[in-house]
Amino acid sequence: MLRQPQHAARRCPDCEAVLSNVQGVDACPDCEWIDESTSETVRRESR
Ligand SMILES: [Zn+2]
């Protein structure tokens, strides 16, 4: 029986580095790309 990992590693669309999840937001440690679909909450708080 195969089980998918709870948090599958995602990759940056720009440089394909493995994204790191910081406070629920997927971000690229290489080029600082941020998944905007998950960073919506953070953006609101910064305004
Ligand atoms: Zn990147």
mmCIF file of the protein (N, C-alpha, C, O) and its ligand, coordinates in Angstrom:
data_MODEL
# 
_entry.id   MODEL 
# 
loop_
_entity.id 
_entity.type 
_entity.pdbx_number_of_molecules 
1 polymer     1 
2 non-polymer 1 
# 
_entity_poly.entity_id                      1 
_entity_poly.type                           'polypeptide(L)' 
_entity_poly.nstd_linkage                   no 
_entity_poly.nstd_monomer                   no 
_entity_poly.pdbx_seq_one_letter_code       MLRQPQHAARRCPDCEAVLSNVQGVDACPDCEWIDESTSETVRRESR 
_entity_poly.pdbx_seq_one_letter_code_can   MLRQPQHAARRCPDCEAVLSNVQGVDACPDCEWIDESTSETVRRESR 
_entity_poly.pdbx_strand_id                 A 
# 
loop_
_entity_poly_seq.entity_id 
_entity_poly_seq.num 
_entity_poly_seq.mon_id 
_entity_poly_seq.hetero 
1 1  MET n 
1 2  LEU n 
1 3  ARG n 
1 4  GLN n 
1 5  PRO n 
1 6  GLN n 
1 7  HIS n 
1 8  ALA n 
1 9  ALA n 
1 10 ARG n 
1 11 ARG n 
1 12 CYS n 
1 13 PRO n 
1 14 ASP n 
1 15 CYS n 
1 16 GLU n 
1 17 ALA n 
1 18 VAL n 
1 19 LEU n 
1 20 SER n 
1 21 ASN n 
1 22 VAL n 
1 23 GLN n 
1 24 GLY n 
1 25 VAL n 
1 26 ASP n 
1 27 ALA n 
1 28 CYS n 
1 29 PRO n 
1 30 ASP n 
1 31 CYS n 
1 32 GLU n 
1 33 TRP n 
1 34 ILE n 
1 35 ASP n 
1 36 GLU n 
1 37 SER n 
1 38 THR n 
1 39 SER n 
1 40 GLU n 
1 41 THR n 
1 42 VAL n 
1 43 ARG n 
1 44 ARG n 
1 45 GLU n 
1 46 SER n 
1 47 ARG n 
# 
loop_
_struct_asym.id 
_struct_asym.entity_id 
A 1 
B 2 
# 
loop_
_chem_comp.id 
_chem_comp.type 
_chem_comp.mon_nstd_flag 
ALA 'L-peptide linking' y 
ARG 'L-peptide linking' y 
ASN 'L-peptide linking' y 
ASP 'L-peptide linking' y 
CYS 'L-peptide linking' y 
GLN 'L-peptide linking' y 
GLU 'L-peptide linking' y 
GLY 'peptide linking'   y 
HIS 'L-peptide linking' y 
ILE 'L-peptide linking' y 
LEU 'L-peptide linking' y 
MET 'L-peptide linking' y 
PRO 'L-peptide linking' y 
SER 'L-peptide linking' y 
THR 'L-peptide linking' y 
TRP 'L-peptide linking' y 
VAL 'L-peptide linking' y 
ZN  non-polymer         . 
# 
_pdbx_entity_nonpoly.entity_id   2 
_pdbx_entity_nonpoly.name        ? 
_pdbx_entity_nonpoly.comp_id     ZN 
# 
_pdbx_nonpoly_scheme.asym_id         B 
_pdbx_nonpoly_scheme.entity_id       2 
_pdbx_nonpoly_scheme.mon_id          ZN 
_pdbx_nonpoly_scheme.ndb_seq_num     1 
_pdbx_nonpoly_scheme.pdb_seq_num     101 
_pdbx_nonpoly_scheme.auth_seq_num    101 
_pdbx_nonpoly_scheme.pdb_mon_id      ZN 
_pdbx_nonpoly_scheme.auth_mon_id     ZN 
_pdbx_nonpoly_scheme.pdb_strand_id   A 
_pdbx_nonpoly_scheme.pdb_ins_code    . 
# 
loop_
_atom_site.group_PDB 
_atom_site.id 
_atom_site.type_symbol 
_atom_site.label_atom_id 
_atom_site.label_alt_id 
_atom_site.label_comp_id 
_atom_site.label_asym_id 
_atom_site.label_entity_id 
_atom_site.label_seq_id 
_atom_site.pdbx_PDB_ins_code 
_atom_site.Cartn_x 
_atom_site.Cartn_y 
_atom_site.Cartn_z 
_atom_site.occupancy 
_atom_site.B_iso_or_equiv 
_atom_site.pdbx_formal_charge 
_atom_site.auth_seq_id 
_atom_site.auth_comp_id 
_atom_site.auth_asym_id 
_atom_site.auth_atom_id 
_atom_site.pdbx_PDB_model_num 
ATOM   1   N  N  . MET A 1 1  ? 0.839  -1.206 0.000   1.00 0.00 ? 1   MET A N  1 
ATOM   2   C  CA . MET A 1 1  ? 0.000  0.000  0.000   1.00 0.00 ? 1   MET A CA 1 
ATOM   3   C  C  . MET A 1 1  ? 0.879  1.263  0.000   1.00 0.00 ? 1   MET A C  1 
ATOM   4   O  O  . MET A 1 1  ? 1.725  1.457  0.872   1.00 0.00 ? 1   MET A O  1 
ATOM   5   N  N  . LEU A 1 2  ? 0.648  2.098  -0.994  1.00 0.00 ? 2   LEU A N  1 
ATOM   6   C  CA . LEU A 1 2  ? 1.471  3.305  -1.077  1.00 0.00 ? 2   LEU A CA 1 
ATOM   7   C  C  . LEU A 1 2  ? 0.760  4.496  -0.436  1.00 0.00 ? 2   LEU A C  1 
ATOM   8   O  O  . LEU A 1 2  ? -0.443 4.694  -0.607  1.00 0.00 ? 2   LEU A O  1 
ATOM   9   N  N  . ARG A 1 3  ? 1.516  5.257  0.284   1.00 0.00 ? 3   ARG A N  1 
ATOM   10  C  CA . ARG A 1 3  ? 0.959  6.474  0.892   1.00 0.00 ? 3   ARG A CA 1 
ATOM   11  C  C  . ARG A 1 3  ? 1.772  7.681  0.444   1.00 0.00 ? 3   ARG A C  1 
ATOM   12  O  O  . ARG A 1 3  ? 3.003  7.649  0.421   1.00 0.00 ? 3   ARG A O  1 
ATOM   13  N  N  . GLN A 1 4  ? 1.063  8.740  0.091   1.00 0.00 ? 4   GLN A N  1 
ATOM   14  C  CA . GLN A 1 4  ? 1.789  9.941  -0.295  1.00 0.00 ? 4   GLN A CA 1 
ATOM   15  C  C  . GLN A 1 4  ? 2.261  10.667 0.963   1.00 0.00 ? 4   GLN A C  1 
ATOM   16  O  O  . GLN A 1 4  ? 1.571  10.669 1.982   1.00 0.00 ? 4   GLN A O  1 
ATOM   17  N  N  . PRO A 1 5  ? 3.419  11.271 0.885   1.00 0.00 ? 5   PRO A N  1 
ATOM   18  C  CA . PRO A 1 5  ? 3.905  12.041 2.045   1.00 0.00 ? 5   PRO A CA 1 
ATOM   19  C  C  . PRO A 1 5  ? 2.970  13.203 2.338   1.00 0.00 ? 5   PRO A C  1 
ATOM   20  O  O  . PRO A 1 5  ? 2.386  13.791 1.428   1.00 0.00 ? 5   PRO A O  1 
ATOM   21  N  N  . GLN A 1 6  ? 2.839  13.523 3.610   1.00 0.00 ? 6   GLN A N  1 
ATOM   22  C  CA . GLN A 1 6  ? 1.919  14.600 4.003   1.00 0.00 ? 6   GLN A CA 1 
ATOM   23  C  C  . GLN A 1 6  ? 2.295  15.910 3.338   1.00 0.00 ? 6   GLN A C  1 
ATOM   24  O  O  . GLN A 1 6  ? 1.434  16.653 2.867   1.00 0.00 ? 6   GLN A O  1 
ATOM   25  N  N  . HIS A 1 7  ? 3.582  16.181 3.306   1.00 0.00 ? 7   HIS A N  1 
ATOM   26  C  CA . HIS A 1 7  ? 4.017  17.442 2.700   1.00 0.00 ? 7   HIS A CA 1 
ATOM   27  C  C  . HIS A 1 7  ? 4.983  17.136 1.564   1.00 0.00 ? 7   HIS A C  1 
ATOM   28  O  O  . HIS A 1 7  ? 6.198  17.082 1.757   1.00 0.00 ? 7   HIS A O  1 
ATOM   29  N  N  . ALA A 1 8  ? 4.414  16.935 0.369   1.00 0.00 ? 8   ALA A N  1 
ATOM   30  C  CA . ALA A 1 8  ? 5.258  16.639 -0.775  1.00 0.00 ? 8   ALA A CA 1 
ATOM   31  C  C  . ALA A 1 8  ? 6.096  17.862 -1.137  1.00 0.00 ? 8   ALA A C  1 
ATOM   32  O  O  . ALA A 1 8  ? 5.613  18.994 -1.102  1.00 0.00 ? 8   ALA A O  1 
ATOM   33  N  N  . ALA A 1 9  ? 7.339  17.619 -1.480  1.00 0.00 ? 9   ALA A N  1 
ATOM   34  C  CA . ALA A 1 9  ? 8.223  18.731 -1.819  1.00 0.00 ? 9   ALA A CA 1 
ATOM   35  C  C  . ALA A 1 9  ? 7.791  19.375 -3.124  1.00 0.00 ? 9   ALA A C  1 
ATOM   36  O  O  . ALA A 1 9  ? 7.594  18.693 -4.130  1.00 0.00 ? 9   ALA A O  1 
ATOM   37  N  N  . ARG A 1 10 ? 7.649  20.676 -3.101  1.00 0.00 ? 10  ARG A N  1 
ATOM   38  C  CA . ARG A 1 10 ? 7.316  21.409 -4.313  1.00 0.00 ? 10  ARG A CA 1 
ATOM   39  C  C  . ARG A 1 10 ? 8.567  22.113 -4.819  1.00 0.00 ? 10  ARG A C  1 
ATOM   40  O  O  . ARG A 1 10 ? 9.517  22.362 -4.076  1.00 0.00 ? 10  ARG A O  1 
ATOM   41  N  N  . ARG A 1 11 ? 8.531  22.424 -6.117  1.00 0.00 ? 11  ARG A N  1 
ATOM   42  C  CA . ARG A 1 11 ? 9.726  23.045 -6.683  1.00 0.00 ? 11  ARG A CA 1 
ATOM   43  C  C  . ARG A 1 11 ? 9.424  24.416 -7.258  1.00 0.00 ? 11  ARG A C  1 
ATOM   44  O  O  . ARG A 1 11 ? 8.316  24.679 -7.725  1.00 0.00 ? 11  ARG A O  1 
ATOM   45  N  N  . CYS A 1 12 ? 10.407 25.273 -7.219  1.00 0.00 ? 12  CYS A N  1 
ATOM   46  C  CA . CYS A 1 12 ? 10.269 26.635 -7.731  1.00 0.00 ? 12  CYS A CA 1 
ATOM   47  C  C  . CYS A 1 12 ? 10.112 26.607 -9.253  1.00 0.00 ? 12  CYS A C  1 
ATOM   48  O  O  . CYS A 1 12 ? 10.886 25.941 -9.939  1.00 0.00 ? 12  CYS A O  1 
ATOM   49  N  N  . PRO A 1 13 ? 9.118  27.322 -9.785  1.00 0.00 ? 13  PRO A N  1 
ATOM   50  C  CA . PRO A 1 13 ? 8.898  27.362 -11.233 1.00 0.00 ? 13  PRO A CA 1 
ATOM   51  C  C  . PRO A 1 13 ? 10.007 28.122 -11.947 1.00 0.00 ? 13  PRO A C  1 
ATOM   52  O  O  . PRO A 1 13 ? 10.160 27.992 -13.161 1.00 0.00 ? 13  PRO A O  1 
ATOM   53  N  N  . ASP A 1 14 ? 10.764 28.895 -11.231 1.00 0.00 ? 14  ASP A N  1 
ATOM   54  C  CA . ASP A 1 14 ? 11.825 29.700 -11.837 1.00 0.00 ? 14  ASP A CA 1 
ATOM   55  C  C  . ASP A 1 14 ? 13.142 28.946 -11.921 1.00 0.00 ? 14  ASP A C  1 
ATOM   56  O  O  . ASP A 1 14 ? 13.763 28.882 -12.982 1.00 0.00 ? 14  ASP A O  1 
ATOM   57  N  N  . CYS A 1 15 ? 13.569 28.369 -10.787 1.00 0.00 ? 15  CYS A N  1 
ATOM   58  C  CA . CYS A 1 15 ? 14.895 27.737 -10.769 1.00 0.00 ? 15  CYS A CA 1 
ATOM   59  C  C  . CYS A 1 15 ? 14.823 26.280 -10.340 1.00 0.00 ? 15  CYS A C  1 
ATOM   60  O  O  . CYS A 1 15 ? 15.850 25.606 -10.255 1.00 0.00 ? 15  CYS A O  1 
ATOM   61  N  N  . GLU A 1 16 ? 13.611 25.788 -10.068 1.00 0.00 ? 16  GLU A N  1 
ATOM   62  C  CA . GLU A 1 16 ? 13.402 24.386 -9.724  1.00 0.00 ? 16  GLU A CA 1 
ATOM   63  C  C  . GLU A 1 16 ? 14.087 23.945 -8.451  1.00 0.00 ? 16  GLU A C  1 
ATOM   64  O  O  . GLU A 1 16 ? 14.306 22.753 -8.235  1.00 0.00 ? 16  GLU A O  1 
ATOM   65  N  N  . ALA A 1 17 ? 14.422 24.891 -7.618  1.00 0.00 ? 17  ALA A N  1 
ATOM   66  C  CA . ALA A 1 17 ? 14.945 24.527 -6.304  1.00 0.00 ? 17  ALA A CA 1 
ATOM   67  C  C  . ALA A 1 17 ? 13.773 24.055 -5.448  1.00 0.00 ? 17  ALA A C  1 
ATOM   68  O  O  . ALA A 1 17 ? 12.632 24.469 -5.652  1.00 0.00 ? 17  ALA A O  1 
ATOM   69  N  N  . VAL A 1 18 ? 14.072 23.182 -4.488  1.00 0.00 ? 18  VAL A N  1 
ATOM   70  C  CA . VAL A 1 18 ? 13.009 22.699 -3.611  1.00 0.00 ? 18  VAL A CA 1 
ATOM   71  C  C  . VAL A 1 18 ? 12.552 23.837 -2.702  1.00 0.00 ? 18  VAL A C  1 
ATOM   72  O  O  . VAL A 1 18 ? 13.356 24.476 -2.024  1.00 0.00 ? 18  VAL A O  1 
ATOM   73  N  N  . LEU A 1 19 ? 11.234 24.073 -2.707  1.00 0.00 ? 19  LEU A N  1 
ATOM   74  C  CA . LEU A 1 19 ? 10.701 25.165 -1.908  1.00 0.00 ? 19  LEU A CA 1 
ATOM   75  C  C  . LEU A 1 19 ? 10.705 24.806 -0.433  1.00 0.00 ? 19  LEU A C  1 
ATOM   76  O  O  . LEU A 1 19 ? 10.534 23.646 -0.057  1.00 0.00 ? 19  LEU A O  1 
ATOM   77  N  N  . SER A 1 20 ? 10.900 25.807 0.378   1.00 0.00 ? 20  SER A N  1 
ATOM   78  C  CA . SER A 1 20 ? 10.786 25.596 1.821   1.00 0.00 ? 20  SER A CA 1 
ATOM   79  C  C  . SER A 1 20 ? 9.519  26.275 2.306   1.00 0.00 ? 20  SER A C  1 
ATOM   80  O  O  . SER A 1 20 ? 9.184  27.383 1.889   1.00 0.00 ? 20  SER A O  1 
ATOM   81  N  N  . ASN A 1 21 ? 8.820  25.578 3.201   1.00 0.00 ? 21  ASN A N  1 
ATOM   82  C  CA . ASN A 1 21 ? 7.558  26.111 3.688   1.00 0.00 ? 21  ASN A CA 1 
ATOM   83  C  C  . ASN A 1 21 ? 7.789  26.910 4.961   1.00 0.00 ? 21  ASN A C  1 
ATOM   84  O  O  . ASN A 1 21 ? 8.158  26.365 6.001   1.00 0.00 ? 21  ASN A O  1 
ATOM   85  N  N  . VAL A 1 22 ? 7.564  28.212 4.855   1.00 0.00 ? 22  VAL A N  1 
ATOM   86  C  CA . VAL A 1 22 ? 7.772  29.083 6.003   1.00 0.00 ? 22  VAL A CA 1 
ATOM   87  C  C  . VAL A 1 22 ? 6.439  29.695 6.424   1.00 0.00 ? 22  VAL A C  1 
ATOM   88  O  O  . VAL A 1 22 ? 5.846  30.471 5.675   1.00 0.00 ? 22  VAL A O  1 
ATOM   89  N  N  . GLN A 1 23 ? 5.980  29.354 7.590   1.00 0.00 ? 23  GLN A N  1 
ATOM   90  C  CA . GLN A 1 23 ? 4.723  29.869 8.121   1.00 0.00 ? 23  GLN A CA 1 
ATOM   91  C  C  . GLN A 1 23 ? 3.576  29.655 7.142   1.00 0.00 ? 23  GLN A C  1 
ATOM   92  O  O  . GLN A 1 23 ? 2.738  30.537 6.953   1.00 0.00 ? 23  GLN A O  1 
ATOM   93  N  N  . GLY A 1 24 ? 3.543  28.485 6.524   1.00 0.00 ? 24  GLY A N  1 
ATOM   94  C  CA . GLY A 1 24 ? 2.447  28.141 5.629   1.00 0.00 ? 24  GLY A CA 1 
ATOM   95  C  C  . GLY A 1 24 ? 2.608  28.686 4.221   1.00 0.00 ? 24  GLY A C  1 
ATOM   96  O  O  . GLY A 1 24 ? 1.725  28.510 3.381   1.00 0.00 ? 24  GLY A O  1 
ATOM   97  N  N  . VAL A 1 25 ? 3.725  29.344 3.956   1.00 0.00 ? 25  VAL A N  1 
ATOM   98  C  CA . VAL A 1 25 ? 3.947  29.900 2.631   1.00 0.00 ? 25  VAL A CA 1 
ATOM   99  C  C  . VAL A 1 25 ? 5.118  29.194 1.971   1.00 0.00 ? 25  VAL A C  1 
ATOM   100 O  O  . VAL A 1 25 ? 6.198  29.077 2.551   1.00 0.00 ? 25  VAL A O  1 
ATOM   101 N  N  . ASP A 1 26 ? 4.888  28.723 0.741   1.00 0.00 ? 26  ASP A N  1 
ATOM   102 C  CA . ASP A 1 26 ? 5.980  28.085 0.025   1.00 0.00 ? 26  ASP A CA 1 
ATOM   103 C  C  . ASP A 1 26 ? 6.870  29.154 -0.601  1.00 0.00 ? 26  ASP A C  1 
ATOM   104 O  O  . ASP A 1 26 ? 6.405  29.976 -1.392  1.00 0.00 ? 26  ASP A O  1 
ATOM   105 N  N  . ALA A 1 27 ? 8.143  29.136 -0.245  1.00 0.00 ? 27  ALA A N  1 
ATOM   106 C  CA . ALA A 1 27 ? 9.073  30.130 -0.766  1.00 0.00 ? 27  ALA A CA 1 
ATOM   107 C  C  . ALA A 1 27 ? 10.351 29.459 -1.232  1.00 0.00 ? 27  ALA A C  1 
ATOM   108 O  O  . ALA A 1 27 ? 10.765 28.434 -0.692  1.00 0.00 ? 27  ALA A O  1 
ATOM   109 N  N  . CYS A 1 28 ? 10.974 30.056 -2.253  1.00 0.00 ? 28  CYS A N  1 
ATOM   110 C  CA . CYS A 1 28 ? 12.215 29.515 -2.785  1.00 0.00 ? 28  CYS A CA 1 
ATOM   111 C  C  . CYS A 1 28 ? 13.399 30.150 -2.065  1.00 0.00 ? 28  CYS A C  1 
ATOM   112 O  O  . CYS A 1 28 ? 13.519 31.375 -2.042  1.00 0.00 ? 28  CYS A O  1 
ATOM   113 N  N  . PRO A 1 29 ? 14.270 29.343 -1.481  1.00 0.00 ? 29  PRO A N  1 
ATOM   114 C  CA . PRO A 1 29 ? 15.434 29.870 -0.776  1.00 0.00 ? 29  PRO A CA 1 
ATOM   115 C  C  . PRO A 1 29 ? 16.498 30.384 -1.732  1.00 0.00 ? 29  PRO A C  1 
ATOM   116 O  O  . PRO A 1 29 ? 17.431 31.079 -1.329  1.00 0.00 ? 29  PRO A O  1 
ATOM   117 N  N  . ASP A 1 30 ? 16.346 30.032 -3.011  1.00 0.00 ? 30  ASP A N  1 
ATOM   118 C  CA . ASP A 1 30 ? 17.366 30.389 -3.993  1.00 0.00 ? 30  ASP A CA 1 
ATOM   119 C  C  . ASP A 1 30 ? 17.121 31.773 -4.595  1.00 0.00 ? 30  ASP A C  1 
ATOM   120 O  O  . ASP A 1 30 ? 17.984 32.648 -4.527  1.00 0.00 ? 30  ASP A O  1 
ATOM   121 N  N  . CYS A 1 31 ? 15.936 31.964 -5.185  1.00 0.00 ? 31  CYS A N  1 
ATOM   122 C  CA . CYS A 1 31 ? 15.646 33.221 -5.882  1.00 0.00 ? 31  CYS A CA 1 
ATOM   123 C  C  . CYS A 1 31 ? 14.568 34.016 -5.168  1.00 0.00 ? 31  CYS A C  1 
ATOM   124 O  O  . CYS A 1 31 ? 14.110 35.046 -5.664  1.00 0.00 ? 31  CYS A O  1 
ATOM   125 N  N  . GLU A 1 32 ? 14.161 33.524 -3.983  1.00 0.00 ? 32  GLU A N  1 
ATOM   126 C  CA . GLU A 1 32 ? 13.170 34.219 -3.166  1.00 0.00 ? 32  GLU A CA 1 
ATOM   127 C  C  . GLU A 1 32 ? 11.806 34.317 -3.835  1.00 0.00 ? 32  GLU A C  1 
ATOM   128 O  O  . GLU A 1 32 ? 11.029 35.227 -3.545  1.00 0.00 ? 32  GLU A O  1 
ATOM   129 N  N  . TRP A 1 33 ? 11.515 33.370 -4.738  1.00 0.00 ? 33  TRP A N  1 
ATOM   130 C  CA . TRP A 1 33 ? 10.178 33.281 -5.313  1.00 0.00 ? 33  TRP A CA 1 
ATOM   131 C  C  . TRP A 1 33 ? 9.209  32.849 -4.230  1.00 0.00 ? 33  TRP A C  1 
ATOM   132 O  O  . TRP A 1 33 ? 9.542  32.016 -3.387  1.00 0.00 ? 33  TRP A O  1 
ATOM   133 N  N  . ILE A 1 34 ? 8.008  33.414 -4.252  1.00 0.00 ? 34  ILE A N  1 
ATOM   134 C  CA . ILE A 1 34 ? 7.006  33.074 -3.245  1.00 0.00 ? 34  ILE A CA 1 
ATOM   135 C  C  . ILE A 1 34 ? 5.719  32.647 -3.927  1.00 0.00 ? 34  ILE A C  1 
ATOM   136 O  O  . ILE A 1 34 ? 5.264  33.276 -4.882  1.00 0.00 ? 34  ILE A O  1 
ATOM   137 N  N  . ASP A 1 35 ? 5.141  31.565 -3.418  1.00 0.00 ? 35  ASP A N  1 
ATOM   138 C  CA . ASP A 1 35 ? 3.867  31.108 -3.956  1.00 0.00 ? 35  ASP A CA 1 
ATOM   139 C  C  . ASP A 1 35 ? 2.773  32.073 -3.532  1.00 0.00 ? 35  ASP A C  1 
ATOM   140 O  O  . ASP A 1 35 ? 2.341  32.064 -2.380  1.00 0.00 ? 35  ASP A O  1 
ATOM   141 N  N  . GLU A 1 36 ? 2.327  32.902 -4.462  1.00 0.00 ? 36  GLU A N  1 
ATOM   142 C  CA . GLU A 1 36 ? 1.370  33.950 -4.115  1.00 0.00 ? 36  GLU A CA 1 
ATOM   143 C  C  . GLU A 1 36 ? 0.019  33.392 -3.681  1.00 0.00 ? 36  GLU A C  1 
ATOM   144 O  O  . GLU A 1 36 ? -0.727 34.050 -2.956  1.00 0.00 ? 36  GLU A O  1 
ATOM   145 N  N  . SER A 1 37 ? -0.293 32.180 -4.126  1.00 0.00 ? 37  SER A N  1 
ATOM   146 C  CA . SER A 1 37 ? -1.587 31.591 -3.755  1.00 0.00 ? 37  SER A CA 1 
ATOM   147 C  C  . SER A 1 37 ? -1.615 31.232 -2.271  1.00 0.00 ? 37  SER A C  1 
ATOM   148 O  O  . SER A 1 37 ? -2.682 31.129 -1.665  1.00 0.00 ? 37  SER A O  1 
ATOM   149 N  N  . THR A 1 38 ? -0.425 31.042 -1.694  1.00 0.00 ? 38  THR A N  1 
ATOM   150 C  CA . THR A 1 38 ? -0.388 30.691 -0.277  1.00 0.00 ? 38  THR A CA 1 
ATOM   151 C  C  . THR A 1 38 ? 0.086  31.870 0.567   1.00 0.00 ? 38  THR A C  1 
ATOM   152 O  O  . THR A 1 38 ? 0.024  31.813 1.795   1.00 0.00 ? 38  THR A O  1 
ATOM   153 N  N  . SER A 1 39 ? 0.559  32.937 -0.076  1.00 0.00 ? 39  SER A N  1 
ATOM   154 C  CA . SER A 1 39 ? 1.109  34.061 0.690   1.00 0.00 ? 39  SER A CA 1 
ATOM   155 C  C  . SER A 1 39 ? 0.090  35.183 0.849   1.00 0.00 ? 39  SER A C  1 
ATOM   156 O  O  . SER A 1 39 ? 0.423  36.269 1.323   1.00 0.00 ? 39  SER A O  1 
ATOM   157 N  N  . GLU A 1 40 ? -1.140 34.920 0.454   1.00 0.00 ? 40  GLU A N  1 
ATOM   158 C  CA . GLU A 1 40 ? -2.165 35.963 0.497   1.00 0.00 ? 40  GLU A CA 1 
ATOM   159 C  C  . GLU A 1 40 ? -2.331 36.535 1.913   1.00 0.00 ? 40  GLU A C  1 
ATOM   160 O  O  . GLU A 1 40 ? -2.414 37.749 2.102   1.00 0.00 ? 40  GLU A O  1 
ATOM   161 N  N  . THR A 1 41 ? -2.376 35.643 2.888   1.00 0.00 ? 41  THR A N  1 
ATOM   162 C  CA . THR A 1 41 ? -2.564 36.090 4.266   1.00 0.00 ? 41  THR A CA 1 
ATOM   163 C  C  . THR A 1 41 ? -1.391 36.952 4.728   1.00 0.00 ? 41  THR A C  1 
ATOM   164 O  O  . THR A 1 41 ? -1.576 37.974 5.389   1.00 0.00 ? 41  THR A O  1 
ATOM   165 N  N  . VAL A 1 42 ? -0.199 36.528 4.374   1.00 0.00 ? 42  VAL A N  1 
ATOM   166 C  CA . VAL A 1 42 ? 0.988  37.273 4.799   1.00 0.00 ? 42  VAL A CA 1 
ATOM   167 C  C  . VAL A 1 42 ? 0.987  38.664 4.183   1.00 0.00 ? 42  VAL A C  1 
ATOM   168 O  O  . VAL A 1 42 ? 1.337  39.647 4.835   1.00 0.00 ? 42  VAL A O  1 
ATOM   169 N  N  . ARG A 1 43 ? 0.587  38.732 2.912   1.00 0.00 ? 43  ARG A N  1 
ATOM   170 C  CA . ARG A 1 43 ? 0.577  40.028 2.248   1.00 0.00 ? 43  ARG A CA 1 
ATOM   171 C  C  . ARG A 1 43 ? -0.405 40.985 2.916   1.00 0.00 ? 43  ARG A C  1 
ATOM   172 O  O  . ARG A 1 43 ? -0.119 42.173 3.069   1.00 0.00 ? 43  ARG A O  1 
ATOM   173 N  N  . ARG A 1 44 ? -1.549 40.469 3.308   1.00 0.00 ? 44  ARG A N  1 
ATOM   174 C  CA . ARG A 1 44 ? -2.535 41.330 3.950   1.00 0.00 ? 44  ARG A CA 1 
ATOM   175 C  C  . ARG A 1 44 ? -2.013 41.878 5.267   1.00 0.00 ? 44  ARG A C  1 
ATOM   176 O  O  . ARG A 1 44 ? -2.267 43.029 5.623   1.00 0.00 ? 44  ARG A O  1 
ATOM   177 N  N  . GLU A 1 45 ? -1.282 41.039 5.983   1.00 0.00 ? 45  GLU A N  1 
ATOM   178 C  CA . GLU A 1 45 ? -0.765 41.473 7.270   1.00 0.00 ? 45  GLU A CA 1 
ATOM   179 C  C  . GLU A 1 45 ? 0.320  42.520 7.129   1.00 0.00 ? 45  GLU A C  1 
ATOM   180 O  O  . GLU A 1 45 ? 0.521  43.335 8.029   1.00 0.00 ? 45  GLU A O  1 
ATOM   181 N  N  . SER A 1 46 ? 1.030  42.503 5.995   1.00 0.00 ? 46  SER A N  1 
ATOM   182 C  CA . SER A 1 46 ? 2.138  43.437 5.817   1.00 0.00 ? 46  SER A CA 1 
ATOM   183 C  C  . SER A 1 46 ? 1.647  44.815 5.377   1.00 0.00 ? 46  SER A C  1 
ATOM   184 O  O  . SER A 1 46 ? 2.412  45.779 5.392   1.00 0.00 ? 46  SER A O  1 
ATOM   185 N  N  . ARG A 1 47 ? 0.388  44.912 4.990   1.00 0.00 ? 47  ARG A N  1 
ATOM   186 C  CA . ARG A 1 47 ? -0.113 46.218 4.537   1.00 0.00 ? 47  ARG A CA 1 
ATOM   187 C  C  . ARG A 1 47 ? -0.518 47.096 5.701   1.00 0.00 ? 47  ARG A C  1 
ATOM   188 O  O  . ARG A 1 47 ? -0.960 48.226 5.496   1.00 0.00 ? 47  ARG A O  1 
HETATM 189 ZN ZN . ZN  B 2 .  ? 13.690 29.815 -7.251  1.00 0.00 2 101 ZN  A ZN 1 
# 
